[in-house]
Amino acid sequence: MAHLVDLHVGKRIRHRRWLVGITQQQLAEKVGIKFQQIQKYETGANRVSASRLWDISETLNVSISFFFEGIEKSKETSQTGDAVPADLMGDKEALDLVRSYYSIPENQRRRLFDLARVLSDVA
């Protein structure tokens, strides 16, 4: 089973890669590895070495500390079993949902919001 830190760092890599708008293949080429390795980093299946994390941070234009931001909150979430991800906007599905939500006209958006509230109360 992957270590919590490896999972968190992988999610942060994926999150930043999405924000920058590059593919796994493009990131892999820039740091000199195969895209499958990026996949393994992002899922936490493989640990990222310090030197590789340095290369990734340079390519994604962030400091090394970026990859560890929110780690304490992430630990708390895993211990409490909270269903909401600690880094909600780092979740691709959540980002896609927010983008889709804001593409809906405002009056329909409000109805959808009310529906979601009712459904979450029932669940």
Secondary structure, DSSP 8 states (H G I E B T S, - for coil): ---HHHHHHHHHHHHHHHHHT--HHHHHHHHTS-HHHHHHHHHTSS---HHHHHHHHHHHT--GGGGGTTHHHHHHHHHHT-SS-TTGGG-HHHHHHHHHHHTS-HHHHHHHHHHHHHHHHH-
